[in-house]
Amino acid sequence: MIERNKFLDVNCYQSITLTGSQRKQFREALLDAFSITQLEITLDELDWKLTQIVGGSNDEEIVYNLIKWAESCGEVNKLLETVKKANPCNQKLTSFYLSVIKIEKQKSQLEKDGENPIYKALLSLNYRDQVDRFEQFWEADCDRQVGCFLIRGDSASGQRWLLNRLLEKSFHDTTAAKKVGISLSAYNESYIEDLWEQLKLELKASSASPQKLVSSAYEYWKNETVIIVFHNLDRMYRSEPKKLIANFWNPLVEKVQQHRNCSSYLAMFLVDNKGKSLEWEIDMATEIGKYQLCHPIDLQPISNFSQGLLNKWVMSNRKLPDFPTNNIQLKNLARDFWENSREGIPELVMRQICECCGSSWSDIMKTLSL
């Protein structure tokens, strides 16, 4: 898989300890990305006075001593994140940043899997069609930096679970960036103006006009990856989502395409929790090879889990807590999951699995980033 190098926030990991080889790479990257004067200015953002923190007879010694000082204070994460944001287009710095994040991500994943094997097991449960289409979209063109996606299904199909799985699975280093999550009222149908007001707050725009919202999102994108999610767009009147594409997404894409020297990524997700998206009158892209940026990619509707699928999954995860080991009992367990979830409704299935293992589906959902 390709790595989307802006879906990152090194500060989400515990204090990083560098190896000797990593110190050398970091030193070379900093010397390539900054002069000492530029580095002083960059560190001033952290209220770090370079000349007071460390000394040295030349630039290489100063940078080496800075890295050692950051390690001794547990501030490597902060230093790395700050210099990366200050010079996001430097190839050596980006390469080092990605290599460190990848290692820390693996460590974090191992720790998470060790604490909650149920989470890991649930990641292998269906959604194959949607995950494949999402991965194919990015792999079809390694230069792609912009994409809009429709996640759709009936109620309790696990749309939010799928969203976060897509980001975690297809982007090896899915963390912060600039994340905007918009949830409309669950009790009243909404108009586009309601959505503009929420976007204004999230993007810190000066007004709720689409033009100001586009400009604000564009300014964020110039410095970091932007991920925008509309969680329950089905709550809007059916003519309104089309206005979101016409008045926000398309103008934003036009501005992004005019800026050629930025490595940030822009991803927007339209989430339909009620299976209403076919009424939105939006032109969806169904063929990845013929994709046009103005059209959202339809990742296809989420289907219920079949009894056969659950049977295979249970057999493959027989070591989960409180699962029986006998094949007949495992088969009966899969049947129970299917029958007690109204024939495989995804969220009802996953809730039952968690309860069976002494875990909580609600607790797992609380860990999701979007």
Backbone torsions as a table, in degrees:
resi	resn	phi	psi	omega
1	MET	NA	144.4	173.4
2	ILE	-74.7	154.9	179.7
3	GLU	-107.5	122.9	178.4
4	ARG	-82.5	99.8	-162.1
5	ASN	-73.0	7.0	177.3
6	LYS	-112.1	-2.6	179.0
7	PHE	-84.5	62.4	-168.7
8	LEU	-138.4	151.2	166.5
9	ASP	-158.2	99.0	-175.1
10	VAL	-62.7	-20.1	-179.3
11	ASN	-71.1	-9.9	178.5
12	CYS	-77.7	-9.6	179.7
13	TYR	-100.3	161.7	175.8
14	GLN	-65.5	167.0	-177.0
15	SER	-52.1	126.4	-174.7
16	ILE	-83.3	134.3	172.9
17	THR	-108.8	123.2	-176.0
18	LEU	-89.6	146.7	170.9
19	THR	-83.8	169.9	177.7
20	GLY	-58.7	-41.4	178.7
21	SER	-64.6	-39.2	179.5
22	GLN	-68.1	-37.1	176.7
23	ARG	-60.3	-43.0	179.5
24	LYS	-62.7	-44.5	179.4
25	GLN	-64.3	-41.5	-179.7
26	PHE	-64.5	-44.3	179.8
27	ARG	-60.1	-45.8	-179.7
28	GLU	-64.7	-37.8	-180.0
29	ALA	-66.7	-42.6	179.5
30	LEU	-64.9	-41.3	179.1
31	LEU	-66.2	-31.2	178.6
32	ASP	-76.3	-31.6	-173.1
33	ALA	-90.5	-25.7	-173.0
34	PHE	-139.7	148.0	161.5
35	SER	-82.6	166.3	179.5
36	ILE	-61.5	-38.3	177.9
37	THR	-63.3	-44.3	178.5
38	GLN	-63.2	-37.9	179.5
39	LEU	-66.7	-39.7	176.2
40	GLU	-58.5	-44.7	-179.7
41	ILE	-64.2	-42.2	-179.4
42	THR	-63.3	-43.8	-177.7
43	LEU	-72.6	-18.3	178.0
44	ASP	-62.5	-25.8	176.2
45	GLU	-59.6	-29.8	-179.9
46	LEU	-94.9	4.8	-174.0
47	ASP	62.5	29.8	174.4
48	TRP	-98.7	124.1	176.8
49	LYS	-97.6	105.0	-171.7
50	LEU	-54.6	-45.1	-176.5
51	THR	-68.5	-22.1	178.3
52	GLN	-88.4	-27.4	-177.3
53	ILE	-77.7	-48.4	-173.5
54	VAL	-139.7	163.3	174.3
55	GLY	-128.9	-173.4	179.6
56	GLY	161.4	153.8	-177.3
57	SER	-84.2	-13.6	178.0
58	ASN	-151.5	174.8	-176.2
59	ASP	-59.6	-41.3	-177.1
60	GLU	-63.2	-41.7	179.0
61	GLU	-67.0	-40.1	180.0
62	ILE	-61.9	-46.0	-179.3
63	VAL	-66.8	-41.0	177.9
64	TYR	-60.2	-46.0	-179.8
65	ASN	-66.1	-32.9	176.6
66	LEU	-63.3	-44.7	-179.9
67	ILE	-63.3	-44.2	179.4
68	LYS	-63.3	-40.3	178.1
69	TRP	-62.9	-43.8	179.9
70	ALA	-61.2	-39.7	177.6
71	GLU	-63.6	-43.7	-177.1
72	SER	-65.1	-26.9	-179.0
73	CYS	-97.7	-0.8	-176.6
74	GLY	69.5	31.5	-174.6
75	GLU	-114.7	18.7	-179.9
76	VAL	-61.9	-41.5	180.0
77	ASN	-57.3	-48.1	-177.2
78	LYS	-64.9	-41.4	179.0
79	LEU	-63.4	-46.5	-177.2
80	LEU	-64.6	-43.4	-179.1
81	GLU	-65.3	-40.1	-177.1
82	THR	-66.9	-47.1	-178.2
83	VAL	-69.4	-31.7	179.2
84	LYS	-67.2	-40.9	178.7
85	LYS	-69.0	-31.7	-179.0
86	ALA	-72.2	-29.0	179.9
87	ASN	-141.8	71.3	-173.9
88	PRO	-70.4	-13.8	-175.5
89	CYS	-98.7	-1.1	178.7
90	ASN	-74.2	124.0	-172.3
91	GLN	-65.8	-44.6	-178.8
92	LYS	-64.3	-41.7	-179.2
93	LEU	-67.6	-41.8	178.0
94	THR	-62.8	-43.7	-179.6
95	SER	-62.3	-43.5	178.9
96	PHE	-66.1	-43.7	-179.9
97	TYR	-56.9	-46.9	-179.6
98	LEU	-64.0	-40.2	-178.2
99	SER	-65.5	-39.6	178.5
100	VAL	-67.9	-45.6	179.7
101	ILE	-59.8	-41.5	-178.0
102	LYS	-61.2	-43.5	179.8
103	ILE	-66.4	-44.8	-179.7
104	GLU	-66.7	-34.3	177.1
105	LYS	-62.8	-43.2	179.4
106	GLN	-63.6	-42.0	177.7
107	LYS	-61.7	-46.7	-178.7
108	SER	-62.1	-41.0	-179.1
109	GLN	-64.6	-41.1	179.2
110	LEU	-63.3	-41.0	178.3
111	GLU	-64.8	-42.7	-179.1
112	LYS	-65.6	-43.7	-179.8
113	ASP	-63.4	-36.8	179.8
114	GLY	-66.4	-35.1	-179.2
115	GLU	-79.9	-33.2	-174.8
116	ASN	-141.5	81.0	179.1
117	PRO	-64.2	-19.7	179.8
118	ILE	-66.6	-41.0	178.1
119	TYR	-58.0	-47.9	179.9
120	LYS	-60.9	-42.7	-178.7
121	ALA	-65.3	-39.3	-179.0
122	LEU	-65.3	-28.0	179.2
123	LEU	-64.3	-19.4	-179.6
124	SER	-95.0	6.3	-174.6
125	LEU	-94.5	99.6	173.4
126	ASN	57.5	-155.1	-173.5
127	TYR	62.2	19.8	-175.0
128	ARG	-62.4	-41.8	-177.7
129	ASP	-62.1	-44.3	-177.8
130	GLN	-69.1	-42.6	179.2
131	VAL	-63.0	-42.4	180.0
132	ASP	-62.3	-43.5	-178.8
133	ARG	-66.3	-39.0	179.2
134	PHE	-64.5	-44.2	178.9
135	GLU	-66.8	-41.0	-179.9
136	GLN	-62.3	-35.8	-180.0
137	PHE	-59.0	-49.0	-177.7
138	TRP	-73.0	-35.2	-177.3
139	GLU	-75.4	-20.8	-178.1
140	ALA	-64.2	-26.7	-179.8
141	ASP	-150.5	109.9	-174.9
142	CYS	-66.3	-13.4	179.5
143	ASP	-92.4	-0.7	-179.3
144	ARG	-66.7	132.1	178.8
145	GLN	-127.6	-4.0	-173.7
146	VAL	-133.6	136.0	176.6
147	GLY	-162.3	144.1	176.3
148	CYS	-121.9	134.8	-170.8
149	PHE	-133.7	141.5	175.8
150	LEU	-103.1	123.1	172.9
151	ILE	-109.5	119.4	-173.3
152	ARG	-139.1	153.9	178.2
153	GLY	173.6	174.9	177.3
154	ASP	-75.2	175.2	-179.5
155	SER	-56.7	139.6	176.9
156	ALA	66.0	28.4	177.8
157	SER	-84.8	-2.3	178.9
158	GLY	81.6	37.5	-177.9
159	GLN	-61.1	-44.0	-178.7
160	ARG	-68.7	-38.4	175.7
161	TRP	-59.9	-44.1	179.3
162	LEU	-64.1	-44.4	179.0
163	LEU	-52.4	-52.1	-178.2
164	ASN	-69.6	-31.0	175.7
165	ARG	-66.3	-40.1	177.9
166	LEU	-59.9	-45.9	-179.1
167	LEU	-66.0	-41.1	-179.0
168	GLU	-73.0	-38.5	-176.3
169	LYS	-76.6	-45.5	-171.8
170	SER	-89.2	-22.1	175.1
171	PHE	-116.6	108.6	-171.9
172	HIS	-56.6	-29.5	-174.0
173	ASP	-117.9	56.8	-177.3
174	THR	-79.0	108.2	174.9
175	THR	-140.6	-128.4	-165.4
176	ALA	-70.2	-79.4	-166.2
177	ALA	55.7	-161.6	172.9
178	LYS	-95.2	105.3	-176.6
179	LYS	-106.3	128.1	-179.6
180	VAL	-120.8	114.5	178.2
181	GLY	-114.2	120.5	-177.9
182	ILE	-112.6	123.9	176.4
183	SER	-121.4	121.7	-179.9
184	LEU	-83.0	166.0	-178.9
185	SER	-56.9	136.0	178.5
186	ALA	-83.8	-5.3	-173.3
187	TYR	-111.8	-25.5	-178.8
188	ASN	-128.9	146.9	174.7
189	GLU	-70.8	145.7	-172.2
190	SER	-113.4	155.4	172.5
191	TYR	-103.6	168.4	-177.8
192	ILE	-60.8	-30.4	179.5
193	GLU	-62.3	-33.7	177.1
194	ASP	-64.5	-39.8	178.9
195	LEU	-68.4	-41.8	178.5
196	TRP	-58.5	-40.1	-178.4
197	GLU	-64.4	-40.6	177.9
198	GLN	-67.4	-40.7	177.9
199	LEU	-62.4	-38.0	179.2
200	LYS	-57.4	-44.7	-179.7
201	LEU	-67.0	-43.9	-176.6
202	GLU	-68.9	-36.5	-176.8
203	LEU	-94.7	-0.4	-178.8
204	LYS	53.2	43.0	179.6
205	ALA	-79.8	156.2	-178.5
206	SER	-74.7	-22.0	175.8
207	SER	-152.3	172.2	-178.4
208	ALA	-93.8	15.5	177.3
209	SER	-72.7	143.8	179.1
210	PRO	-54.2	-36.2	-179.4
211	GLN	-63.2	-44.3	178.9
212	LYS	-68.4	-36.0	178.8
213	LEU	-66.1	-42.3	177.5
214	VAL	-61.6	-45.1	-179.1
215	SER	-62.5	-41.1	-179.6
216	SER	-66.9	-44.8	178.1
217	ALA	-62.0	-38.8	179.5
218	TYR	-64.3	-39.9	179.5
219	GLU	-65.3	-39.4	175.1
220	TYR	-62.7	-44.5	-175.7
221	TRP	-62.3	-31.4	-179.1
222	LYS	-64.1	-19.9	-176.5
223	ASN	-115.0	-18.2	-177.8
224	GLU	-162.5	160.1	176.6
225	THR	-63.4	142.6	179.8
226	VAL	-119.6	126.7	176.7
227	ILE	-119.5	119.5	-178.0
228	ILE	-117.8	127.5	-177.6
229	VAL	-126.6	127.9	173.0
230	PHE	-106.6	101.0	-165.3
231	HIS	-69.7	-38.8	-176.6
232	ASN	-134.2	63.1	-177.7
233	LEU	-65.1	-14.8	177.0
234	ASP	-65.8	-13.3	179.1
235	ARG	-79.9	-5.4	179.2
236	MET	-89.1	153.8	170.8
237	TYR	-59.4	144.1	-166.4
238	ARG	-62.5	-20.5	178.6
239	SER	-84.3	-10.6	-172.2
240	GLU	-79.6	-40.8	-179.2
241	PRO	-56.2	-30.6	178.7
242	LYS	-62.0	-33.9	179.0
243	LYS	-68.9	-31.3	177.4
244	LEU	-62.7	-42.4	179.4
245	ILE	-69.8	-46.2	-174.6
246	ALA	-70.5	-39.3	-170.9
247	ASN	-101.7	-12.1	179.4
248	PHE	-123.3	-57.7	-174.2
249	TRP	-64.9	-52.0	-176.5
250	ASN	-62.7	-45.0	175.7
251	PRO	-62.3	-35.5	178.8
252	LEU	-66.4	-42.6	178.2
253	VAL	-61.5	-41.1	179.2
254	GLU	-60.2	-42.6	179.4
255	LYS	-66.5	-42.0	-179.4
256	VAL	-63.3	-41.1	-178.7
257	GLN	-66.1	-25.0	179.2
258	GLN	-78.6	-15.6	-178.7
259	HIS	-101.7	102.1	-169.9
260	ARG	-90.6	-14.5	-170.1
261	ASN	-109.6	36.9	-179.5
262	CYS	-125.9	138.0	-178.1
263	SER	-99.9	7.9	179.4
264	SER	-71.0	158.9	178.1
265	TYR	-115.2	152.4	179.8
266	LEU	-128.8	118.5	180.0
267	ALA	-131.7	132.3	178.3
268	MET	-126.5	138.0	-177.7
269	PHE	-123.0	128.5	174.0
270	LEU	-103.3	117.4	-175.0
271	VAL	-109.5	121.8	179.8
272	ASP	-109.6	109.5	-176.8
273	ASN	-94.2	0.5	-176.1
274	LYS	-127.7	5.5	-179.8
275	GLY	70.8	34.1	-176.7
276	LYS	-103.8	-1.1	-170.4
277	SER	-64.8	-22.8	178.4
278	LEU	-67.7	-15.4	179.1
279	GLU	-90.8	-2.8	-171.8
280	TRP	-78.9	-12.5	179.9
281	GLU	60.5	35.3	175.7
282	ILE	-101.6	134.8	176.0
283	ASP	-74.1	112.1	-179.6
284	MET	-97.0	146.4	175.0
285	ALA	-88.9	126.1	179.2
286	THR	-108.7	-23.7	179.7
287	GLU	-106.2	115.3	-175.9
288	ILE	-63.1	-36.2	-178.6
289	GLY	-66.0	-23.0	-178.5
290	LYS	-110.9	26.7	-173.8
291	TYR	-66.7	135.4	171.2
292	GLN	-117.4	136.4	-172.1
293	LEU	-58.4	-25.9	-177.7
294	CYS	-74.0	-13.3	-177.4
295	HIS	-108.9	130.3	174.6
296	PRO	-65.7	146.8	174.6
297	ILE	-83.2	122.9	175.7
298	ASP	-81.7	112.9	-179.1
299	LEU	-80.7	4.7	178.0
300	GLN	79.2	148.9	-174.9
301	PRO	-67.0	146.2	176.4
302	ILE	-77.2	133.3	179.6
303	SER	-105.4	160.9	175.6
304	ASN	-66.2	156.5	176.5
305	PHE	-77.5	129.3	178.1
306	SER	-78.4	160.2	178.8
307	GLN	-65.2	-36.1	178.4
308	GLY	-64.4	-41.5	178.5
309	LEU	-63.2	-43.8	179.8
310	LEU	-65.2	-35.1	178.3
311	ASN	-63.0	-45.7	178.9
312	LYS	-64.8	-40.5	-178.0
313	TRP	-66.0	-43.8	179.6
314	VAL	-62.2	-42.5	179.2
315	MET	-62.1	-35.8	-178.2
316	SER	-78.2	-16.1	-176.6
317	ASN	-121.9	36.9	-175.9
318	ARG	-64.8	-15.8	-178.8
319	LYS	-86.4	0.3	178.2
320	LEU	-63.9	151.8	-178.2
321	PRO	-55.4	132.7	174.8
322	ASP	69.5	7.6	172.4
323	PHE	-78.5	141.3	175.3
324	PRO	-69.8	161.5	179.8
325	THR	-103.9	-18.7	179.8
326	ASN	-73.8	133.4	-176.3
327	ASN	-60.0	-39.7	-179.9
328	ILE	-65.4	-42.4	179.0
329	GLN	-65.9	-37.7	177.7
330	LEU	-64.4	-41.5	178.4
331	LYS	-63.5	-40.3	177.9
332	ASN	-66.1	-36.2	178.5
333	LEU	-64.0	-44.0	178.2
334	ALA	-61.2	-41.0	178.2
335	ARG	-62.9	-41.6	179.2
336	ASP	-63.5	-43.7	177.6
337	PHE	-55.9	-44.4	-176.0
338	TRP	-69.2	-47.1	-176.6
339	GLU	-68.5	-37.0	-176.4
340	ASN	-85.6	3.8	177.6
341	SER	-116.3	26.1	-177.4
342	ARG	54.8	50.5	175.7
343	GLU	64.9	48.2	166.7
344	GLY	91.8	23.0	174.8
345	ILE	-62.7	121.7	-167.6
346	PRO	-51.3	-53.0	-176.3
347	GLU	-65.5	-33.7	178.2
348	LEU	-68.1	-36.9	176.9
349	VAL	-63.7	-49.6	-176.0
350	MET	-66.7	-32.2	175.9
351	ARG	-64.5	-42.8	178.7
352	GLN	-64.9	-40.2	178.6
353	ILE	-60.3	-45.5	179.7
354	CYS	-61.6	-44.7	-179.9
355	GLU	-63.2	-38.9	179.2
356	CYS	-62.5	-34.0	-177.0
357	CYS	-93.2	6.2	179.9
358	GLY	75.1	23.0	-179.7
359	SER	-113.4	-174.2	-177.8
360	SER	-132.8	121.7	176.1
361	TRP	-62.6	-37.4	178.9
362	SER	-62.8	-40.1	179.4
363	ASP	-65.8	-39.7	178.2
364	ILE	-64.0	-42.0	179.8
365	MET	-64.1	-29.8	179.1
366	LYS	-67.1	-21.7	-179.4
367	THR	-82.2	-10.5	-177.0
368	LEU	-71.2	142.6	-173.4
369	SER	-81.0	-21.7	-179.1
370	LEU	-136.1	NA	NA
